[in-house]
């Protein structure tokens, strides 16, 4: 683990078993399959990909909201997957999460005061008077006021609820926040306000984000590095600017080609992938993307590519960029 890394994920796996009946063997769904990456202190690291690729499961596994099958997650050098319950619970004040759905993530029976006070009470931070001052301050920072404290979540709009969810995550002064699709349930007009709020909070409190999203236009605007996931694996990882300017993996190229253009006169060639995402309980052999890849080779069908650096920290998992170029001469195109 490098000195600048706040969190390091190594060979993380999360498998689910699915019963097929009394006399049939169980199927294994590899939701997260041997994922490795590190997040530097103060940066915004993004996980992107289609629905079902394992992004949210990765985030929940990092916080031990779901137990990992195997692997390591080191936070400030300590493997949190092996920590006992009490120590992990104490560590949660340094690692928080902003959930996707602002309507489901807030308890409808609690007032905003109770929602924001609860984490401070659970972790025994500050005196009662200091707690009150803290939650009023954090409400004002996210654009709400003291007058909102005695209201319930149903009295707020979606954007306001997400601001409350962000306030709840920040009120403990954490070092690391996982934002799981924090703007996908919001109107487009509200999304930019919430994104700008998160960027302001990052500067003010020195936060480190894991930003999970399928909206690449948002990712391009607010992140430093991006990891692209497909069927539980990372297929490409690079600095945000480098990834959008020079995507290497065919899957990444297709995702970026689908980002809407900013002006009606701009023209972009759209890459349309053939076929559907394979069943994660029965993934293809070799490269799991080969059934949809326009550049598929014979090797792709039997040999799984590894995540390899191709220069300047840009990594991709594709046989098109393997070191042995002679093996890549038999490419065929799917029709």
N, C-alpha and C positions, 0 to 999 in steps of 0.2 A: 504493500500500500504506500503510495507516494504521500509526501508531507502535505500537499495541497488537496488531497482527496478527503472529502468528508465521509463518503460512503463508497464501499467497494463490494460488488456482487460477483461471486465466482461460482461458475458451474451450477447455477440455481435451477432446480427442477421442481415442478409441481404436477403430479399425476393424479387423476381421478379414476376410480374403478367403477364400472357400470355393470350391473347385474343383467344377464340375459335370460335368467330363468334358473330353475333348480338344478338342472343337469347340464347346463352349458357353462363354459369358462367365462370369466368376467372379461369385459373389454377394458382396455386402459387408454384413457384420453390424456395425451401429453400436452396439458394446457401451457406449461412453461417447460421448455426442453433444453437444458444445458445453456442457460443465458449468463453471460458475463459482461460487466461494464463497470465503470467507476464514475462518480460524480464529484467534481471539484467544488470546494467551498465557495459559495457565492454565485455559482452559475445556475442556469436553467437548462436542464437536460430533458429532452423530449423522447417519449416512446410513441411511435405512430404505426398505423397499419389498419387493415380492415377490421370490422367487428368480428370478434371471435378469435383474434390472432394471439391473445394472451396478455395484452397490455394491462388491463385492470387487475388480472390475477397476479401479475408481477408486482404491481404496486401494493396490493393487499398482503402479498407474501413478505414484502420488505418490512412491513409493519407488524407482521405476525398476526394479522387479522384472519389469515388462513395459514395453516402450518405447511411448511415446505416439505417435499419428499426427500430432498437432499440438497447439498450445496452450502455456500457460506454467504452471509451478509454481514460485512464489517462496518460498524458505525463508530467513527473515531477510533478505529483500530480494534474494536471489540466485536467478536462474533455474536450477534444478538440472537441467532437461531438456537444457540445452546444455553442461553440465559434462563435461570429459574423464573417462575411466574412473577414473584414479587419484584425482582430486579428489573424485569422487562416492563412491568407496570410503572415503576418509577421512571424508567427511561422514556416513556411515552410523552412526557412533557416536553421533550426535546425533538420529538418526531410526531407531526400531526398530519391530518388529511382533510382536504376539501373534497366533498363528494359531488357526484355528477348531478343528482336530482335535488334541487333546493326545496322541493315539496315533500320529499320523503326523508330527508336527512335531519329535519328539525322536528322535535317532539311537539305535536299539536296541543298537548295538554299543559305545556310549560310556557311561561312568559319569557320574553327575551332576556329579562333580568335573570331568571332562573337558568336559562340555557347558557348564558355567558358566565354566570357565577359557578356553575357546577364543576368545570375543570379546575378552577382555582381552589374550590373546596376539597375536591378529591385529592389533589396533589398538595394540599395544605400550604398554599402560597399566600403570603400577605395576611394582614389582620383584616377583620370585617370592614373597617373603614377604608383601608387601602384597596380592598377588593372592589368596593363600590366606585371609588375614584378610577380604578383601572378599567372597569367595564364601560364607564361613561367616556373615558378618554378614547378607548378603542372604537366605541360606536361613532364618535365624532370623526375619527380618522377614516372610517369606511363610509362616511357620508350620511350617517343617521344621527339621532340626538337623544338626550336624556328622556324626552317626551315619549319615546318609543319603548321604554323599558317595561312598562306594564301591559303591553299588547301581546297578543298571541300570533304565531306564524301565519295563520289564515288571514290576518289583517294586512298582509304585505304582498307586494307583487313578486314575481319570480326573481327579478334583479335585486330587489331589496332582501329577499330571503338568502340569496347567494352571498350578499354582502355580510349578512349575519353569520352565515356559515364560515366565511373567511375570517370574520372577527373572532369567532369561537376558536379557530385554529391558531390565530396569532396571539390571543390574549395570554397564553402561557410563555410567550417569548421563545418559541422553539428555534432550533437551528435549521431544521429540515422539514419541508412541507411537500406532500404528494398531492397534486391537483389532478383529480381524475375527471377528465372531460368537464371542467368547471363552467364552460360557457355553452355547451352543446344544447342545453335545455332552455336557453334564453333567446329572446328576440334579437335579431341582428343589430338593432339600434342600441341594445343594452350590452351586447357582447364587448364592444370596444371600451365601454366604461369600466366593466369588471376587469378586463385585461390591463387597462391603464392603472387601475387600483392595485392590482397584484404587482405590477412593476414598481409602483411608488413604494409599496410596503417592502419590497425586496431591497430597495435602496435605503429605506429608513431603518429597517431592522436587520440588515445583512443576511437575508434569508437565502437558502438554497432550495431550488424547486426541482422536483421530478414532475414534468408536465405531460400528462397522458392525453392524447387527442387523435382524432381522425381528420381534423380540419387543418390541412397543410398551410392554408393562408394565415391562420392564427399562429401556427408553429414557426413559420418563417419570420413573423413579426417580433416574437417575444423570446425565442430560445437561442442558446449558444451552441449546443450540439444536439444531434438527432440520431436516434437508433430506430431503424425500420424493422418491424417484426412481421413474420409470416408463419402461420401455423406453429406458434410457440417458440420460434427461433429468431435470432437477430440476423438479418441478411445484409444489412449495410449500416455503417456507423461513420459519421463525419461531422465536421463543423457545419453549422446550418448554412452559411453562405456557400461553402464548397459543395454541399449536398445538392442544393437547389440549382447551382450553376453547372455542376458536372456529375449528375447521378450516374452510377455505374451499373447497378443491378437492374435487370429488366423489370422487376416488380416495382422498384423505386421510380424508374422512368415512367411507368404507367401511372403510378399514383400522382406524380408531379404534373403529368400531362393533363390530368383531370381537374387541376386547380383552375377555377374560373379566371378569365382574363379581366383586367381592371378597366379596360376601355372597349366599347363596342367595335371599334375599328381594328383592334389588335386581333391577330390571327395566330392560333396555336394548333399544331397538329396533335390530335388526340390519339393515344395508343389504347385500343380496346382489347382487353385480354379475352381469350377464348375460354369457354367452359366455366364451371363453378369452383369455389374453394373446396378442396377434397375433404372428406369426412375425417375429422381429427382423431377419431377412434381407429381409423384404418388409413393412415397417411401413405402416399406413394413411396416406393423405395428410392434410394439415391437422394437427389435434390428434390425436396417436397414441392418445389415450384415447377418441375419439369413438365407437368401435364398442361400447364397454361403458358409456358414460355415460348416466345416466337423464335428463339435461337437455340432450341434444345439440341443436344448432341447425344450420341449413344452413351457416352460416359456419364451424362447427367442422370440416366435412368437407373444406374447401379451403384455409383460412387457418390457419397455425400460430401459436398464441398465444405471446407472449413473457413472460418472467418479470418481473412488474410489482409494484412496492410499492403496497400498499393501506392502509398506515398503520402507524406504530410498528415499522418494520423487518420487518413481515409481508409476504412476497412470495408471489405465486401466478401460475401460468401457465394462465389460464382466461379464455375470452371472456365468461363471466358477470360478470366484474369489469373488463371493458375500460371505458375512459373514455366511449366513445360508446354510451350506453345504448340509443339508438334501434336499433342494430344487433342488440340482444339480445331483440327482441320476438317472434321467430318460433321459440321453443323448442318442441321436440316431445319426446315421451316414447317411449323404446323399450319395446316390449312383449315 
